[in-house]
Amino acid sequence: MKCPYCGHPDTRVIDSRPAEDNNSIRRRRSCDECGKRFTTYEKVETIPLIVIKKDNNREQYNRMKIENGILHACYKRPVSAEKIKETVDEIELEIFNREEKEIPSCEIGEIVMEKLRGLDPVAYVRFASVYREFKDVSTFMEELKKFLK
């Protein structure tokens, strides 16, 4: 592992343990040249997941799209950044545990809505209003009624 401070190619592993998500390894390293310490995370390389969009186009899975959607839904809501990160991690875990090479975007949207329902009711309604593309107030009210049950 190359040192991020001095660029020296040889570093030593000082400590190795599972990361908080239990899906990667956290390693503390020390540079033999400059003596500085840094942390790296090691994760198993997986086959890229392909998302099938509504128009049947396919694109590679992008965690940032889920993160941005949840951030927009939680804008000015009392939801911590840590809670948002945990929610995105849960969503990603659920998606990858399906062990499929392709997943329709509508399934991802449903998973996101289910997680937002438990996270914050206003964020859930905000996300649902964009995701379900409500055409008028009555369809919006139907979704609210479902949520209130």
N, C-alpha and C positions, 0 to 999 in steps of 0.2 A: 504494500500500500504506500503510495507516494504521500509525503508530508505536505499538507496544504499551506504550511508556513514557509518552508525553505525549498520545497520541491525535491528533497532527498528521497531516493527510491526505497530505502530500507527503514521500516518502522517495526516496533515490537508490540505484540498484544500483551497488555498488562492485566486486563480483566475481561472476561467474556460471560455474558448471562442473557437469558431470554429478555426481550424487550417487553414493555407493558402490554402490547397487543398479543403476545405469545405467538406471533406469526413471523417474527424476525429475531435476529441475534444482535445484541448491543455489545460492541467491543470498544474498550478504552485502549488507546494506542499511545505509544511514546516514540518520538523521533530520535534515532541514534545520533543524528548530526547536531540538531539545535536544542534537543531536550524538551521541546514543547509537547504537550499532550492534547489529544483530540479524540472524539467519539465517532465511530462509524456504525452503520446498521447494515446487516446482511440479510437479504431476503431471497427466497427461492424464486428463480426466474420461471415464469409461467408462459404458456402459449397465450398470445394476446386475445382478449375477448372482443368479439365483434358485436356491435349493437345494430339491430335492424330498425331503421327509422320508419315513421308513419308512411312515407312515400316509397318504401322498400329499398331505399339506398342503404348501404352498409358503411359503417365507420368504426374505427377502433375505439374501445371503451376509454373514456376520459373522466377520471375522478373529479377534476375541476368543474365539470358541468353540473354534477350533483351538488358539490360544495357551493357553487354560485347560486343554484336554485334555492338551496336551503338558506343561504345568507340573505338573499332577497326576501324570502318568505319571513325570516326572523328579524328583518330590519326594524329597528326601534322597539324591539320586544325584549322582555327581561330573560333572554336566553344567553348564557355565557358562551364564549368562544370554545371553551373546553367541552361543553355539552354538544355544541354543533359538531365538533371534531369526533366525539364519541358516536354521535348519530350517523355521520358519514361512514365511520369505521364499521358500524353495525350493518348498514346498508350494503357496503362493499363486501363484507363477509358473507352476507346472505346471498348476494349475487354470485360470488365465486364458489360458494359451497354447492351450488347447483351443478357444478362441473360440466357446464355446457360451453361449447365454443361460440355459439351465437345466442343472443337474447333480444327479444323485441323491446323497444324503448317503452312500450306501454306497460310491460311487466316491471321495469325499473321504476316508472312513474307510480305504479300502485304500491310498490315497496316503500318508496319515499313518502307517499301520502300516509301509509300505515304508521311509519315511524314518527312523522310530524303530528299525527293525531295524538300520540302520547306525549309529545314534547311541548307543544303549545297550540291551543285551539285556534288562535288568530293566524298563526303561521300556517296551520293546516288549511284553513279556509282561503288564505291568500294563494297558497300553492295550488289548491284545487281549482280556484277560479281561473288560473292561467292554464293549468294542465288539462282540465276538462273543457276549456274554451266555451264557457257559458255564453249562450247567445242572447239571453234576456234575464230579467230579474226572477221570473218564475223558476227557471232551471237552477238558478243560484239558491233560491229558497228551498228547493227540493233537496239540494245537497246539505244545506244547513239543518234541515229537519232530520236527515239521515244521521248527521253528526250528533244531534241532540238526543237521539234515541238511546 
